[in-house]
Amino acid sequence: MAQHLDRNFDIALESVKSDILKMGDIVEFMLGDTLKALMERNLNVIERIKENEVIVNKMQIEIDELCLKIIALHQPTAIDLRFLMGVTKINTALERIGDHAINICNCINRILQYKQMKPYVDLPELFKIAREMFMESLNAFINLNTENARSILLRDDQVDSLRDKIVQECINYMIKDSSNVNIAVNIILLANNLEKIADHATNISEIVIFVAQGKDVRHQSE
């Protein structure tokens, strides 16, 4: 009987892991589509992003319910309990990243109403770094790789610096020509949403360290 329960518990944990990976894949696909919409001036993909957000929201509820059910039925201890707690926190982070993708879509809708202010150089780079941080942080969680998680934490300053550079450049364009105000403001909002996505990746990396080592590194400089 005990072996049967253990087997069911292992199957349940694998199911949770699989679901969080599927949700992460959808969110990553949404982020890729937002960059495509901006760089190709393609508004058609925005509808697909919105459809995927509905799926992400549904999955968030289902994964939380599954975690609660596992805890109630199996009363896991130590690392398994920390893992399930981590899943619920990452589940929330994924849903919020999906929300930021929608915010970015709204910015792009407004940006594309105007002639492009300048060639995009730093913005695609910010997209790339934020997206990579997100994907790597999720992989670090699935594999409980604390070394990779710590390396992601170190990249947060790079994102902040690049976001600040974009903001300052937009401010300069607004000062130079007031007709740039609307597009520049929306580029700033877009960059801020990308910075928030990187923040969520950082949070996921902190969760990896907590799950694997029982160590809370939030608000700490390592």
Backbone as numpy.savetxt, mean C-alpha at the origin, in Angstrom:
# Nx Ny Nz CAx CAy CAz Cx Cy Cz
-7.63 -36.73 17.37 -8.46 -35.52 17.37 -7.60 -34.25 17.37
-6.55 -34.27 18.21 -5.65 -33.12 18.28 -4.96 -32.89 16.94
-4.56 -34.01 16.29 -3.91 -33.89 14.99 -4.86 -33.31 13.96
-6.11 -33.71 14.03 -7.13 -33.19 13.10 -7.28 -31.68 13.27
-7.32 -31.22 14.54 -7.45 -29.79 14.82 -6.22 -29.04 14.33
-5.03 -29.63 14.56 -3.80 -29.00 14.10 -3.79 -28.86 12.59
-4.26 -29.91 11.90 -4.29 -29.88 10.44 -5.26 -28.81 9.96
-6.41 -28.72 10.58 -7.38 -27.70 10.21 -6.83 -26.29 10.46
-6.07 -26.15 11.55 -5.47 -24.85 11.88 -4.45 -24.46 10.82
-3.62 -25.40 10.42 -2.61 -25.13 9.39 -3.26 -24.75 8.07
-4.34 -25.46 7.73 -5.07 -25.15 6.50 -5.67 -23.75 6.57
-6.22 -23.40 7.73 -6.82 -22.07 7.92 -5.78 -20.97 7.78
-4.60 -21.18 8.37 -3.52 -20.20 8.27 -3.08 -20.01 6.82
-2.97 -21.11 6.08 -2.58 -21.03 4.68 -3.65 -20.30 3.87
-4.91 -20.49 4.24 -6.00 -19.81 3.55 -5.93 -18.30 3.77
-5.63 -17.90 5.01 -5.49 -16.47 5.33 -4.33 -15.88 4.54
-3.21 -16.62 4.53 -2.02 -16.15 3.82 -2.31 -15.99 2.33
-3.02 -16.95 1.76 -3.37 -16.91 0.35 -4.28 -15.73 0.04
-5.27 -15.49 0.92 -6.22 -14.40 0.71 -5.54 -13.03 0.78
-4.62 -12.86 1.73 -3.96 -11.56 1.88 -3.04 -11.30 0.69
-2.47 -12.38 0.14 -1.64 -12.24 -1.07 -2.49 -11.85 -2.27
-3.67 -12.48 -2.41 -4.58 -12.13 -3.51 -5.00 -10.67 -3.41
-5.34 -10.25 -2.21 -5.74 -8.86 -2.00 -4.59 -7.92 -2.35
-3.38 -8.30 -1.93 -2.20 -7.49 -2.24 -1.95 -7.40 -3.74
-2.17 -8.50 -4.46 -1.98 -8.50 -5.91 -2.96 -7.53 -6.58
-4.19 -7.52 -6.10 -5.20 -6.61 -6.68 -4.81 -5.15 -6.43
-4.37 -4.87 -5.21 -3.96 -3.50 -4.87 -2.77 -3.08 -5.71
-1.80 -3.99 -5.87 -0.62 -3.69 -6.68 -1.02 -3.41 -8.13
-1.99 -4.16 -8.63 -2.50 -3.96 -9.99 -3.16 -2.58 -10.11
-3.88 -2.19 -9.05 -4.51 -0.86 -9.04 -3.46 0.24 -9.14
-2.37 0.08 -8.41 -1.30 1.09 -8.43 -0.66 1.17 -9.81
-0.47 0.01 -10.43 0.08 0.01 -11.78 -0.83 0.72 -12.76
-2.12 0.53 -12.59 -3.09 1.18 -13.48 -3.12 2.70 -13.29
-2.92 3.16 -12.05 -2.93 4.62 -11.83 -1.78 5.27 -12.58
-0.60 4.65 -12.56 0.55 5.20 -13.28 0.28 5.18 -14.79
-0.32 4.09 -15.25 -0.67 3.98 -16.68 -1.64 5.09 -17.08
-2.62 5.36 -16.23 -3.59 6.41 -16.53 -2.92 7.76 -16.68
-1.95 8.04 -15.81 -1.26 9.33 -15.84 -0.33 9.44 -17.05
0.55 8.46 -17.21 1.60 8.55 -18.22 1.05 8.42 -19.64
0.00 7.63 -19.80 -0.59 7.44 -21.14 -1.81 8.33 -21.36
-2.11 9.16 -20.35 -3.30 10.02 -20.39 -4.52 9.18 -20.78
-4.65 8.05 -20.08 -5.68 7.05 -20.40 -6.67 6.95 -19.25
-7.83 7.54 -19.43 -8.85 7.53 -18.38 -9.67 6.23 -18.37
-9.53 5.41 -19.40 -10.33 4.19 -19.48 -10.01 3.22 -18.35
-8.73 3.21 -17.91 -8.35 2.24 -16.88 -8.88 2.62 -15.50
-9.33 3.87 -15.35 -9.80 4.32 -14.04 -11.03 3.54 -13.60
-11.89 3.19 -14.54 -13.08 2.41 -14.20 -12.67 1.04 -13.65
-11.61 0.46 -14.23 -11.11 -0.83 -13.75 -10.56 -0.71 -12.33
-9.90 0.40 -12.05 -9.37 0.64 -10.70 -10.51 0.71 -9.70
-11.57 1.40 -10.05 -12.73 1.52 -9.16 -13.41 0.18 -8.92
-13.47 -0.65 -9.96 -14.06 -1.99 -9.82 -13.21 -2.84 -8.87
-11.89 -2.71 -8.98 -11.01 -3.47 -8.09 -11.10 -2.99 -6.65
-11.39 -1.70 -6.45 -11.52 -1.21 -5.08 -12.71 -1.87 -4.39
-13.78 -2.10 -5.13 -14.96 -2.78 -4.57 -14.57 -4.18 -4.11
-13.76 -4.87 -4.92 -13.30 -6.22 -4.56 -12.44 -6.16 -3.31
-11.54 -5.19 -3.24 -10.65 -5.03 -2.08 -11.45 -4.79 -0.81
-12.44 -3.94 -0.89 -13.28 -3.65 0.28 -14.01 -4.91 0.77
-14.48 -5.71 -0.17 -15.17 -6.96 0.17 -14.20 -7.95 0.82
-13.02 -8.03 0.27 -12.01 -8.95 0.80 -11.57 -8.56 2.21
-11.50 -7.25 2.47 -11.11 -6.79 3.80 -12.04 -7.36 4.87
-13.33 -7.29 4.61 -14.32 -7.80 5.56 -14.18 -9.32 5.71
-14.03 -10.01 4.61 -13.95 -11.47 4.63 -12.70 -11.95 5.38
-11.57 -11.29 5.17 -10.32 -11.70 5.82 -10.40 -11.43 7.32
-10.94 -10.29 7.72 -11.10 -10.00 9.15 -11.99 -11.04 9.83
-13.07 -11.39 9.16 -13.99 -12.39 9.72 -13.30 -13.75 9.85
-12.50 -14.11 8.85 -11.79 -15.39 8.89 -10.78 -15.42 10.03
-10.07 -14.32 10.24 -9.09 -14.25 11.34 -9.78 -14.40 12.69
-10.89 -13.72 12.87 -11.63 -13.82 14.12 -12.13 -15.25 14.35
-12.58 -15.88 13.29 -13.07 -17.27 13.39 -11.94 -18.21 13.79
-10.77 -18.03 13.19 -9.62 -18.88 13.52 -9.22 -18.71 14.98
-9.17 -17.46 15.43 -8.79 -17.19 16.83 -9.79 -17.82 17.79
-11.08 -17.71 17.46 -12.12 -18.26 18.34 -12.08 -19.78 18.38
-11.83 -20.42 17.24 -11.88 -21.88 17.17 -10.61 -22.55 17.67
-9.45 -21.92 17.42 -8.19 -22.60 17.67 -7.37 -22.00 18.81
-7.74 -20.78 19.25 -7.03 -20.12 20.34 -5.51 -20.22 20.17
-5.00 -19.67 19.07 -3.56 -19.77 18.79 -2.73 -19.00 19.83
-1.49 -19.40 19.97 -0.60 -18.74 20.93 0.64 -18.23 20.21
1.37 -17.35 20.90 2.67 -16.86 20.46 2.66 -16.37 19.01
3.55 -16.92 18.19 3.78 -16.37 16.86 2.55 -16.49 15.96
1.75 -17.56 16.13 0.55 -17.71 15.30 -0.48 -16.61 15.61
-0.59 -16.28 16.88 -1.51 -15.21 17.26 -0.99 -13.86 16.74
0.31 -13.65 16.86 0.89 -12.41 16.33 0.71 -12.34 14.81
0.82 -13.50 14.16 0.62 -13.53 12.71 -0.80 -13.09 12.34
-1.78 -13.63 13.04 -3.18 -13.27 12.75 -3.46 -11.81 13.08
-2.87 -11.32 14.17 -3.00 -9.89 14.48 -2.37 -9.05 13.36
-1.22 -9.52 12.87 -0.55 -8.82 11.77 -1.40 -8.80 10.52
-2.05 -9.92 10.22 -2.91 -10.00 9.04 -4.02 -8.95 9.12
-4.65 -8.83 10.28 -5.76 -7.87 10.40 -5.28 -6.43 10.20
-4.06 -6.15 10.70 -3.51 -4.80 10.52 -3.12 -4.54 9.07
-2.50 -5.54 8.44 -2.11 -5.40 7.04 -3.35 -5.34 6.14
-4.37 -6.08 6.52 -5.65 -6.05 5.81 -6.18 -4.61 5.73
-6.11 -3.92 6.86 -6.54 -2.51 6.90 -5.63 -1.64 6.04
-4.32 -1.89 6.10 -3.38 -1.11 5.31 -3.64 -1.28 3.81
-3.93 -2.50 3.39 -4.21 -2.76 1.97 -5.46 -2.01 1.51
-6.48 -2.03 2.35 -7.72 -1.32 2.00 -7.45 0.18 1.87
-6.61 0.71 2.75 -6.31 2.14 2.70 -5.45 2.49 1.49
-4.55 1.60 1.12 -3.76 1.83 -0.09 -4.69 1.86 -1.30
-5.70 0.98 -1.30 -6.72 1.02 -2.35 -7.44 2.35 -2.38
-7.74 2.89 -1.20 -8.37 4.22 -1.12 -7.46 5.29 -1.71
-6.16 5.19 -1.42 -5.21 6.17 -1.97 -5.15 6.06 -3.50
-5.27 4.83 -4.03 -5.30 4.65 -5.48 -6.50 5.38 -6.09
-7.63 5.32 -5.39 -8.82 6.06 -5.86 -8.59 7.56 -5.77
-7.97 8.02 -4.69 -7.65 9.45 -4.57 -6.75 9.90 -5.72
-5.77 9.05 -6.05 -4.86 9.36 -7.16 -5.64 9.44 -8.47
-6.59 8.53 -8.67 -7.44 8.57 -9.87 -8.18 9.91 -9.98
-8.71 10.37 -8.86 -9.43 11.64 -8.85 -8.50 12.79 -9.23
-7.26 12.74 -8.73 -6.27 13.76 -9.09 -5.97 13.69 -10.59
-5.79 12.48 -11.10 -5.46 12.31 -12.52 -6.60 12.81 -13.40
-7.83 12.54 -12.98 -8.99 13.06 -13.73 -8.89 14.57 -13.89
-8.48 15.25 -12.83 -8.37 16.72 -12.89 -7.12 17.16 -13.64
-6.01 16.44 -13.45 -4.76 16.79 -14.11 -4.90 16.73 -15.63
-5.60 15.70 -16.11 -5.71 15.49 -17.55 -6.66 16.47 -18.24
-7.28 17.33 -17.47 -8.09 18.39 -18.07 -7.22 19.52 -18.60
-5.94 19.49 -18.24 -5.02 20.56 -18.62 -3.87 20.03 -19.46
-3.24 20.94 -20.18 -2.04 20.59 -20.91 -0.94 20.25 -19.91
-0.14 19.25 -20.24 0.91 18.81 -19.32 1.86 19.96 -19.02
2.10 20.18 -17.74 2.89 21.32 -17.28 4.37 21.16 -17.63
4.86 19.93 -17.51 6.26 19.62 -17.80 6.39 18.10 -17.97
7.47 17.62 -18.53 7.66 16.17 -18.61 7.74 15.57 -17.21
7.10 14.42 -17.03 7.11 13.77 -15.71 8.40 12.95 -15.57
9.18 13.30 -14.55 10.42 12.59 -14.26 10.38 12.04 -12.84
10.23 12.94 -11.89 10.23 12.53 -10.47 8.96 11.79 -10.07
7.84 12.15 -10.68 6.57 11.52 -10.30 6.55 10.02 -10.62
6.96 9.60 -11.83 7.02 8.15 -12.09 8.00 7.44 -11.16
9.08 8.12 -10.79 10.05 7.53 -9.86 9.42 7.34 -8.49
8.63 8.32 -8.06 7.93 8.21 -6.78 6.92 7.07 -6.81
6.19 6.95 -7.93 5.29 5.82 -8.13 6.05 4.51 -7.96
7.18 4.41 -8.66 7.98 3.18 -8.69 8.45 2.79 -7.28
8.99 3.75 -6.55 9.52 3.44 -5.22 8.40 3.03 -4.27
7.30 3.79 -4.26 6.18 3.48 -3.37 5.60 2.11 -3.67
5.47 1.80 -4.95 4.91 0.50 -5.36 5.85 -0.63 -4.97
7.15 -0.43 -5.20 8.14 -1.46 -4.83 8.15 -1.69 -3.32
8.12 -0.60 -2.55 8.10 -0.73 -1.10 6.90 -1.54 -0.64
5.76 -1.26 -1.25 4.54 -1.98 -0.89 4.67 -3.47 -1.19
5.09 -3.80 -2.40 5.20 -5.20 -2.81 6.23 -5.94 -1.95
7.36 -5.29 -1.71 8.42 -5.93 -0.92 8.00 -6.11 0.54
7.25 -5.16 1.07 6.81 -5.28 2.46 5.83 -6.45 2.62
4.95 -6.63 1.64 4.00 -7.74 1.69 4.72 -9.08 1.57
5.70 -9.14 0.68 6.50 -10.37 0.55 7.28 -10.66 1.83
7.78 -9.59 2.46 8.51 -9.77 3.73 7.59 -10.35 4.79
6.32 -9.94 4.77 5.37 -10.47 5.75 5.08 -11.94 5.49
4.83 -12.28 4.25 4.51 -13.67 3.91 5.66 -14.59 4.29
6.88 -14.12 4.10 8.06 -14.94 4.40 8.66 -14.64 5.78
8.05 -13.69 6.51 8.57 -13.23 7.81 10.07 -12.94 7.73
10.42 -12.16 6.69 11.82 -11.80 6.44 12.11 -10.44 7.07
12.65 -10.45 8.28 12.88 -9.20 9.01 14.00 -8.36 8.39
14.95 -9.02 7.74 16.04 -8.27 7.10 15.50 -7.39 5.98
14.64 -7.97 5.15 14.02 -7.18 4.09 13.10 -6.09 4.66
12.40 -6.43 5.73 11.51 -5.45 6.36 12.30 -4.23 6.85
13.44 -4.47 7.47 14.25 -3.37 7.96 14.81 -2.52 6.83
15.14 -3.15 5.71 15.66 -2.40 4.56 14.59 -1.47 3.98
13.33 -1.91 4.05 12.22 -1.09 3.56 12.05 0.14 4.45
12.21 -0.03 5.75 12.08 1.09 6.68 13.05 2.21 6.32
14.22 1.84 5.82 15.26 2.83 5.51 14.95 3.63 4.25
13.99 3.19 3.47 13.67 3.86 2.20 12.62 4.96 2.37
12.05 5.06 3.54 10.98 6.04 3.76 11.48 7.47 3.58
12.69 7.74 4.04 13.25 9.09 3.88 13.45 9.45 2.42
13.79 8.46 1.60 13.96 8.69 0.16 12.64 9.15 -0.46
11.55 8.52 -0.04 10.22 8.90 -0.54 9.87 10.32 -0.10
10.12 10.63 1.16 9.81 11.96 1.67 10.58 13.04 0.91
11.85 12.77 0.64 12.69 13.75 -0.07 12.19 13.97 -1.49
11.82 12.88 -2.16 11.32 12.99 -3.54 9.98 13.70 -3.57
9.11 13.39 -2.62 7.81 14.09 -2.54 8.03 15.59 -2.32
8.95 15.94 -1.41 9.23 17.35 -1.12 9.78 18.07 -2.36
10.60 17.37 -3.13 11.15 17.94 -4.37 10.04 18.25 -5.37
9.09 17.32 -5.51 7.96 17.52 -6.42 7.09 18.69 -5.97
6.83 18.76 -4.66 6.02 19.84 -4.12 6.68 21.19 -4.39
7.98 21.29 -4.12 8.68 22.56 -4.32 8.69 22.96 -5.78
8.86 21.99 -6.66 8.86 22.28 -8.09 7.48 22.79 -8.53
6.42 22.18 -8.00 5.06 22.63 -8.33 4.81 24.05 -7.83
5.30 24.34 -6.63 5.16 25.69 -6.07 5.85 26.70 -6.98
7.04 26.35 -7.47 7.78 27.25 -8.36 7.01 27.50 -9.65
6.37 26.46 -10.18 5.58 26.62 -11.40 4.36 27.50 -11.17
3.77 27.39 -9.99 2.62 28.23 -9.67 3.02 29.69 -9.53
4.18 29.92 -8.93 4.68 31.28 -8.76 4.99 31.91 -10.12
5.55 31.09 -11.00 5.95 31.56 -12.32 4.74 31.90 -13.19
3.67 31.09 -13.07 2.50 31.27 -13.93 1.25 30.78 -13.18
0.36 31.68 -12.86 -0.83 31.33 -12.07 -1.76 30.35 -12.79
-1.62 30.25 -14.12 -2.47 29.29 -14.85 -2.08 27.84 -14.53
-0.93 27.67 -13.87 -0.48 26.32 -13.50 -1.06 25.85 -12.16
-1.80 26.72 -11.48 -2.23 26.42 -10.11 -3.02 25.12 -10.01
-4.04 24.96 -10.85 -4.92 23.79 -10.73 -4.17 22.48 -10.95
-3.39 22.42 -12.01 -2.67 21.18 -12.29 -1.58 20.93 -11.24
-0.90 22.00 -10.81 0.17 21.85 -9.83 -0.38 21.36 -8.48
-1.51 21.90 -8.06 -2.11 21.49 -6.79 -2.47 20.00 -6.83
-2.99 19.55 -7.95 -3.37 18.14 -8.05 -2.16 17.21 -8.15
-1.07 17.68 -8.73 0.17 16.89 -8.72 0.69 16.77 -7.29
0.58 17.86 -6.52 0.99 17.82 -5.11 0.13 16.81 -4.33
-1.18 16.85 -4.55 -2.08 15.90 -3.88 -1.75 14.46 -4.27
-1.44 14.26 -5.55 -1.09 12.93 -6.03 0.19 12.44 -5.33
1.20 13.32 -5.28 2.47 12.96 -4.64 2.27 12.64 -3.16
1.39 13.39 -2.51 1.10 13.14 -1.08 0.46 11.77 -0.88
-0.41 11.38 -1.81 -1.03 10.05 -1.71 0.00 8.94 -1.91
0.95 9.16 -2.81 2.02 8.18 -3.00 2.89 8.07 -1.75
3.14 9.20 -1.11 3.92 9.19 0.14 3.17 8.42 1.22
1.85 8.54 1.25 1.05 7.79 2.24 1.11 6.29 1.96
1.14 5.91 0.68 1.26 4.50 0.32 2.59 3.95 0.83
3.65 4.73 0.67 4.96 4.31 1.20 4.92 4.20 2.72
4.17 5.10 3.37 4.01 5.02 4.84 3.35 3.70 5.24
2.35 3.28 4.47 1.68 2.01 4.77 2.64 0.84 4.58
3.50 0.93 3.56 4.51 -0.11 3.35 5.46 -0.17 4.54
5.80 0.99 5.07 6.65 1.05 6.27 5.94 0.41 7.45
4.65 0.69 7.60 3.87 0.09 8.69 3.83 -1.43 8.58
3.65 -1.92 7.34 3.64 -3.36 7.13 4.98 -3.97 7.53
6.07 -3.28 7.20 7.40 -3.76 7.55 7.58 -3.82 9.07
7.03 -2.84 9.76 7.10 -2.86 11.23 6.30 -4.05 11.79
5.19 -4.37 11.14 4.38 -5.51 11.56 5.16 -6.82 11.37
5.94 -6.91 10.28 6.76 -8.09 10.03 7.69 -8.35 11.20
8.35 -7.30 11.66 9.30 -7.42 12.78 8.56 -7.81 14.05
7.38 -7.25 14.26 6.59 -7.59 15.44 6.17 -9.06 15.42
5.69 -9.52 14.27 5.23 -10.91 14.17 6.39 -11.88 14.34
7.49 -11.61 13.67 8.62 -12.55 13.67 9.39 -12.55 14.99
9.51 -11.35 15.61 10.39 -11.24 16.78 9.68 -10.78 18.05
8.39 -10.44 17.93 7.68 -9.93 19.10 8.18 -8.57 19.53
8.80 -7.84 18.61 9.42 -6.55 18.94 8.66 -5.43 18.26
8.22 -4.43 19.04 7.49 -3.29 18.50 8.47 -2.18 18.17
8.66 -1.91 16.88 9.65 -0.89 16.46 8.97 0.39 15.96
7.69 0.52 16.21 7.00 1.75 15.82 7.57 2.93 16.59
7.66 4.08 15.92 8.12 5.32 16.54 9.55 5.22 17.06
10.32 4.29 16.51 11.70 4.15 16.93 12.64 4.41 15.76
13.79 4.97 16.05 14.83 5.14 15.06 15.89 4.08 15.31
16.00 3.14 14.35 16.91 2.02 14.57 18.27 2.31 13.96
